[in-house]
Amino acid sequence: MNVKLSFTPVSQNPVDLLAVVLDDEKTLHEIDDPALQAHVQRAAAAFRDKSLKREYYATLEGAKVAKAVVVYWSPQLKSWNLWENLKTFTARALRLARDYRLARVGLVLNAKDAAPLVGKAVEGAVLGTYTFDKYRQEKDDFFAKDAVLTILAHPDHQADAEARKARYLWVSENVNRARTLVNEPGNAVTPEVFAAEAGEIAREVELEVEVLDPTALQAKGYAGILRVGAGSANPGRMVILRHGPKKASKETIALVGKGITFDSGGISLKPGDKMWEMKGDMAGAAAVLYAMRALGKIRPDVKVLGILCCAENMPDAGAQRPGDSFTAKNGKSVMVDNTDAEGRLVLLDGLARAGEEGATHVVDIATLTGAVVRALGPSVAGILGTDRDLVRRVIRSGENHGEPFWELPLVEEYKESLKTPYADLNSIAAGGLAGAITAGLFLREFVPNGAAWAHLDIAGPMFKDKEWKYFDAGALGFGVKTLVDLCERFRDPLA
């Protein structure tokens, strides 16, 4: 998507479609063309008396500034705040332009109140025009080749607007790349492919990279990835990406991602209905990978590790069985009760590696449990952790970018449900209740000593089966924006 900025009045920017967003509390636009202003005023009146239920759209015969105008009313979208609504309206305006083949689109954000929203509009444009059509014969290249969005901004805010544009273009590009990786089928993205992609990214943005193949995993005692991947023809990998700041950092943040490139459930086979969605069981690792790519250019002043724990969970003759046991890197033995609870087993290797790398703060991210979806629904991720400040930082970073997290408690008495006479821990809790919490309690047993830890369960918002906000159906790249913001602003004080 081609996004430009202009700091001249509306009348000096001829476009095919002019988009205006109205809000009840803030004025975001200044329009110096009387005819256009009359349309905006007419739309505002209709919105306020509730005679207009969606957008106001009008064609402008013979007008010099715009062939058509579309006006949106933020209070109509009651679930989200102004900047999420602005992203949504930006995406809607661009899709409207595509449907009517109106290539030149202008978005008016030239009032002083609109200055902080320029980056959000860029994000709405980049994420809202994404589509995954790689395997379709018929493609629409309107956004790739024809469309141009010009954001009209206040001239006094030029430097700020340029900086916001650059930052949000880059981060949004990485969100879209994560979406593509998750949308790809399991036969196209295997652990080996994942590792190769990480290697290319490391070279591109100058990150250190280390890849552990099965031989190295065995030698170093990382049993979880090996056991989960034992039934697959595509053996597992662990990838470690490192960003080092210019000045020494006393903190090291480890981002640990679950990367199950396809999850059949193993011997504990999943039902066939919608099993295809399990190509997305690597969404946590995808979020970490592309957050690291974004950070490679942003270069935060804190040391960051990205640890990708990749395996494919398949049920052939070599697969692990329910009742099998193994010993993790920290010496604790685990009985595998259900082979479909595999994500936590690969993560325990990543947590061990985070400790070996000296991580002071560990954030793991995973499509871990169906229980979190039942608890919080498809639009909110769960978060659990041992460090209040780290949990608050993650929640704040998510709020900054429209990725909501809700904290769940680590209920100590539920740890009893992980006991088994056959090992130190059962891999899942007896009784099946509070599955998201007991999964967190299980993972806590493998967190490096002394490290602050937060666990993000993104099973709900990793994927949408229909259009949502500014996203097309499919993967959302959920978590990329949160992880980037967390590392970028890690030294900012908490309120």
URTAKA-V119068 format. One record per residue. N is the residue number from 0. RES is the residue in one letter. PHI is phi in whole degrees, 0 to 359 (NA if undefined). PSI is psi in radians with two decimals (999 if undefined). NEAR is the number of other ideal C-beta (glycine too) atoms within 8 Angstrom. Layout:
N|RES|PHI|PSI|NEAR  N|RES|PHI|PSI|NEAR
This chain:
0|M|NA|2.20|10  1|N|274|2.00|6  2|V|242|2.24|12  3|K|237|2.86|8  4|L|242|2.53|12  5|S|226|2.48|11  6|F|240|0.39|10  7|T|253|2.85|7  8|P|299|2.80|8  9|V|306|-0.74|15  10|S|297|-0.29|7  11|Q|261|0.19|6  12|N|231|1.36|12  13|P|296|2.29|6  14|V|222|2.98|12  15|D|273|-0.60|10  16|L|223|2.20|17  17|L|253|2.23|14  18|A|248|2.36|15  19|V|230|2.37|14  20|V|246|2.21|15  21|L|255|2.54|13  22|D|225|2.70|10  23|D|286|-0.44|4  24|E|248|-0.53|4  25|K|238|2.51|8  26|T|261|2.11|7  27|L|257|-0.15|14  28|H|230|2.67|13  29|E|227|2.06|9  30|I|242|2.14|10  31|D|262|0.10|7  32|D|258|2.04|9  33|P|301|-0.70|5  34|A|295|-0.76|9  35|L|294|-0.72|15  36|Q|298|-0.61|10  37|A|296|-0.71|8  38|H|296|-0.74|13  39|V|297|-0.73|14  40|Q|294|-0.68|8  41|R|296|-0.74|9  42|A|296|-0.76|14  43|A|300|-0.73|11  44|A|296|-0.73|8  45|A|293|-0.65|10  46|F|295|-0.74|13  47|R|290|-0.60|6  48|D|271|0.09|6  49|K|64|0.40|6  50|S|276|-0.18|4  51|L|244|2.08|10  52|K|265|-0.33|4  53|R|228|-2.27|4  54|E|269|2.83|11  55|Y|261|2.19|13  56|Y|227|2.34|9  57|A|214|2.46|7  58|T|271|2.58|6  59|L|239|1.62|13  60|E|294|2.21|4  61|G|76|0.04|3  62|A|286|2.54|9  63|K|272|-0.51|3  64|V|276|-0.75|13  65|A|212|2.52|13  66|K|281|-0.45|9  67|A|207|2.75|13  68|V|228|2.47|15  69|V|230|2.36|13  70|V|234|2.33|15  71|Y|243|2.72|15  72|W|236|1.88|11  73|S|302|-0.70|13  74|P|299|-0.25|8  75|Q|293|-0.51|9  76|L|263|1.62|9  77|K|277|-0.23|5  78|S|280|-0.33|3  79|W|230|3.00|9  80|N|272|-3.12|5  81|L|300|-0.75|10  82|W|287|-0.55|10  83|E|292|-0.67|12  84|N|296|-0.69|13  85|L|298|-0.74|15  86|K|301|-0.78|17  87|T|297|-0.77|14  88|F|292|-0.61|14  89|T|299|-0.79|16  90|A|297|-0.73|15  91|R|296|-0.72|11  92|A|297|-0.71|14  93|L|290|-0.62|16  94|R|290|-0.62|10  95|L|298|-0.76|13  96|A|299|-0.69|14  97|R|297|-0.79|11  98|D|296|-0.61|6  99|Y|260|0.08|8  100|R|55|0.84|8  101|L|258|1.69|11  102|A|286|-0.62|10  103|R|262|1.98|10  104|V|244|2.33|17  105|G|245|2.39|16  106|L|241|2.14|13  107|V|269|1.92|14  108|L|225|0.84|15  109|N|257|0.15|12  110|A|275|2.79|11  111|K|298|-0.63|7  112|D|296|-0.33|7  113|A|273|-0.17|14  114|A|307|-0.80|12  115|P|290|-0.17|8  116|L|265|-0.07|12  117|V|300|-0.78|17  118|G|297|-0.65|11  119|K|295|-0.65|13  120|A|295|-0.71|14  121|V|300|-0.79|15  122|E|300|-0.80|14  123|G|300|-0.63|15  124|A|291|-0.82|14  125|V|289|-0.79|16  126|L|286|-0.56|14  127|G|283|-0.28|16  128|T|255|0.11|12  129|Y|287|2.46|10  130|T|213|2.55|7  131|F|256|1.69|10  132|D|237|0.38|7  133|K|305|-0.65|6  134|Y|258|0.19|3  135|R|265|2.48|6  136|Q|286|-0.69|3  137|E|266|2.21|4  138|K|231|2.65|6  139|D|245|1.93|8  140|D|263|0.41|7  141|F|304|-0.84|10  142|F|288|-0.56|12  143|A|285|-0.57|6  144|K|243|-0.61|6  145|D|256|-0.74|9  146|A|285|2.47|14  147|V|227|2.19|10  148|L|256|2.16|14  149|T|251|2.07|13  150|I|267|2.08|16  151|L|272|1.98|13  152|A|242|2.89|15  153|H|289|2.33|11  154|P|298|-0.46|7  155|D|287|-0.22|5  156|H|249|0.42|11  157|Q|299|-0.87|10  158|A|299|-0.75|6  159|D|296|-0.75|9  160|A|295|-0.71|15  161|E|296|-0.72|9  162|A|294|-0.76|8  163|R|296|-0.72|12  164|K|301|-0.84|14  165|A|297|-0.77|8  166|R|295|-0.82|10  167|Y|286|-0.53|13  168|L|299|-0.80|11  169|W|292|-0.84|11  170|V|294|-0.71|13  171|S|294|-0.62|12  172|E|301|-0.70|9  173|N|287|-0.58|15  174|V|300|-0.79|14  175|N|295|-0.63|12  176|R|294|-0.67|11  177|A|297|-0.71|16  178|R|300|-0.75|14  179|T|297|-0.76|11  180|L|298|-0.71|14  181|V|289|-0.63|16  182|N|289|-0.42|9  183|E|299|2.58|9  184|P|288|2.82|6  185|G|296|-0.46|10  186|N|285|-0.29|4  187|A|265|-0.48|7  188|V|239|1.78|11  189|T|251|2.99|11  190|P|305|-0.66|15  191|E|294|-0.72|9  192|V|296|-0.73|10  193|F|303|-0.82|19  194|A|295|-0.67|13  195|A|295|-0.71|8  196|E|298|-0.72|10  197|A|297|-0.67|14  198|G|297|-0.74|10  199|E|296|-0.72|8  200|I|296|-0.73|15  201|A|300|-0.73|13  202|R|293|-0.67|7  203|E|295|-0.79|8  204|V|248|0.26|8  205|E|61|0.98|6  206|L|254|2.63|12  207|E|286|2.55|9  208|V|220|2.49|12  209|E|222|2.31|7  210|V|240|2.20|11  211|L|255|2.04|11  212|D|273|3.14|8  213|P|303|-0.64|9  214|T|297|-0.78|6  215|A|292|-0.68|8  216|L|299|-0.74|14  217|Q|296|-0.76|9  218|A|295|-0.59|6  219|K|267|-0.03|8  220|G|82|0.41|6  221|Y|271|1.60|14  222|A|276|-0.48|11  223|G|298|-0.86|14  224|I|298|-0.73|17  225|L|295|-0.72|12  226|R|291|-0.72|12  227|V|296|-0.71|15  228|G|273|0.10|15  229|A|295|-0.43|9  230|G|265|0.15|13  231|S|250|2.58|12  232|A|284|-0.18|4  233|N|250|1.68|9  234|P|293|2.73|9  235|G|285|2.93|16  236|R|216|2.60|15  237|M|244|2.33|16  238|V|240|2.31|16  239|I|242|2.10|15  240|L|250|2.43|16  241|R|230|2.27|13  242|H|248|2.18|14  243|G|247|2.24|6  244|P|287|2.91|11  245|K|296|-0.71|4  246|K|258|2.60|5  247|A|303|2.44|4  248|S|245|2.22|10  249|K|285|-0.37|4  250|E|259|2.50|9  251|T|233|2.06|13  252|I|264|2.16|16  253|A|256|2.14|15  254|L|257|2.01|16  255|V|248|2.11|16  256|G|245|2.32|19  257|K|286|2.18|17  258|G|234|1.08|15  259|I|277|1.80|16  260|T|290|-0.42|16  261|F|204|2.36|11  262|D|240|1.71|11  263|S|280|-0.23|11  264|G|98|-0.21|11  265|G|69|-2.54|15  266|I|302|-0.62|11  267|S|277|1.20|9  268|L|299|2.40|8  269|K|288|2.78|10  270|P|297|2.67|4  271|G|290|-0.49|4  272|D|298|2.09|4  273|K|61|0.37|4  274|M|299|-0.42|9  275|W|302|-0.47|5  276|E|295|-0.28|7  277|M|287|-0.02|12  278|K|296|-0.35|13  279|G|268|0.20|12  280|D|285|0.07|13  281|M|254|0.31|17  282|A|296|-0.54|16  283|G|294|-0.81|16  284|A|294|-0.62|14  285|A|297|-0.71|14  286|A|297|-0.74|17  287|V|294|-0.79|17  288|L|303|-0.83|19  289|Y|275|-0.35|16  290|A|295|-0.71|16  291|M|295|-0.66|15  292|R|297|-0.78|13  293|A|298|-0.76|13  294|L|292|-0.43|14  295|G|298|-0.49|14  296|K|264|-0.63|8  297|I|291|-0.60|10  298|R|56|1.17|9  299|P|294|2.82|11  300|D|270|0.58|8  301|V|224|2.54|12  302|K|287|2.32|11  303|V|230|2.34|14  304|L|247|2.43|15  305|G|246|2.10|15  306|I|242|2.03|17  307|L|254|2.15|18  308|C|251|1.71|17  309|C|247|2.30|17  310|A|202|2.86|16  311|E|243|2.28|13  312|N|259|1.76|17  313|M|232|2.80|11  314|P|252|0.88|10  315|D|273|-2.99|8  316|A|296|-0.36|4  317|G|268|-0.01|5  318|A|293|2.65|12  319|Q|294|2.64|11  320|R|250|2.68|8  321|P|302|2.31|9  322|G|100|-0.28|8  323|D|294|2.68|9  324|S|230|2.68|10  325|F|210|2.89|10  326|T|251|2.21|8  327|A|283|3.01|14  328|K|299|-0.54|11  329|N|273|0.13|8  330|G|94|-0.14|5  331|K|276|2.38|10  332|S|270|2.58|10  333|V|231|2.26|15  334|M|266|2.27|13  335|V|275|1.78|16  336|D|280|-0.72|10  337|N|220|2.12|9  338|T|288|-0.14|15  339|D|275|-0.05|11  340|A|260|1.03|12  341|E|268|-0.42|13  342|G|299|-0.70|13  343|R|294|-0.45|13  344|L|286|-0.66|15  345|V|285|-0.56|18  346|L|294|-0.55|16  347|L|295|-0.49|15  348|D|292|-0.74|17  349|G|296|-0.66|15  350|L|295|-0.70|15  351|A|297|-0.74|14  352|R|295|-0.64|14  353|A|302|-0.72|15  354|G|295|-0.71|12  355|E|294|-0.48|6  356|E|274|0.01|12  357|G|80|0.48|6  358|A|295|2.32|13  359|T|267|-0.44|10  360|H|226|2.26|13  361|V|235|2.22|15  362|V|236|2.00|16  363|D|258|2.58|17  364|I|224|2.27|14  365|A|201|2.56|15  366|T|277|1.42|12  367|L|265|-0.78|12  368|T|224|2.52|10  369|G|290|-0.41|7  370|A|298|-0.64|11  371|V|292|-0.54|16  372|V|291|-0.71|11  373|R|295|-0.58|5  374|A|281|-0.74|9  375|L|243|-0.09|10  376|G|81|-3.03|7  377|P|273|0.00|6  378|S|242|-0.05|8  379|V|232|2.35|10  380|A|267|2.68|18  381|G|266|2.65|15  382|I|221|2.37|15  383|L|225|2.69|14  384|G|185|3.01|14  385|T|257|-0.16|8  386|D|236|2.01|10  387|R|299|-0.75|6  388|D|295|-0.73|8  389|L|295|-0.75|13  390|V|301|-0.78|13  391|R|297|-0.68|9  392|R|296|-0.74|11  393|V|296|-0.79|16  394|I|298|-0.75|11  395|R|298|-0.77|9  396|S|297|-0.70|15  397|G|297|-0.75|14  398|E|298|-0.57|8  399|N|296|-0.36|7  400|H|226|0.34|10  401|G|75|0.44|10  402|E|243|1.65|13  403|P|280|2.42|9  404|F|236|2.52|13  405|W|235|2.24|9  406|E|282|2.32|10  407|L|250|2.63|12  408|P|276|2.63|6  409|L|268|1.56|11  410|V|282|1.97|8  411|E|300|-0.67|5  412|E|295|-0.41|5  413|Y|289|-0.24|12  414|K|298|-0.43|9  415|E|301|-0.54|6  416|S|287|-0.15|10  417|L|265|0.06|14  418|K|280|2.56|8  419|T|211|2.55|9  420|P|287|-0.11|3  421|Y|258|-0.11|6  422|A|195|3.07|9  423|D|294|-0.61|5  424|L|217|2.51|13  425|N|274|2.56|12  426|S|287|-0.40|12  427|I|227|2.83|12  428|A|277|2.51|14  429|A|292|2.47|7  430|G|94|-0.42|5  431|G|77|0.10|5  432|L|268|2.69|6  433|A|54|0.80|9  434|G|299|-0.63|13  435|A|291|-0.64|15  436|I|288|-0.79|14  437|T|292|-0.53|14  438|A|296|-0.71|16  439|G|296|-0.71|13  440|L|297|-0.67|14  441|F|299|-0.87|13  442|L|297|-0.62|14  443|R|303|-0.52|11  444|E|295|-0.26|9  445|F|243|0.12|12  446|V|288|2.38|12  447|P|303|2.46|10  448|N|302|2.28|5  449|G|85|-0.13|4  450|A|273|2.43|13  451|A|289|2.46|11  452|W|220|2.42|14  453|A|225|2.42|15  454|H|245|2.18|15  455|L|251|2.03|16  456|D|258|1.83|16  457|I|255|0.46|15  458|A|300|-0.56|12  459|G|289|-1.07|13  460|P|271|0.36|12  461|M|284|-0.32|12  462|F|206|2.51|11  463|K|233|2.42|11  464|D|269|0.02|4  465|K|207|2.95|5  466|E|304|2.42|6  467|W|213|2.21|8  468|K|49|-2.10|9  469|Y|260|0.16|10  470|F|262|2.45|12  471|D|284|2.91|8  472|A|299|2.55|8  473|G|120|-2.76|11  474|A|292|2.57|13  475|L|258|-0.24|11  476|G|66|0.52|16  477|F|299|2.32|11  478|G|107|-0.47|16  479|V|302|-0.89|15  480|K|297|-0.70|15  481|T|296|-0.82|14  482|L|294|-0.69|15  483|V|297|-0.84|14  484|D|298|-0.71|11  485|L|303|-0.83|13  486|C|284|-0.64|14  487|E|295|-0.64|9  488|R|245|0.45|8  489|F|297|-0.52|11  490|R|271|-0.06|5  491|D|293|2.41|5  492|P|293|2.55|3  493|L|282|2.49|7  494|A|292|999|2
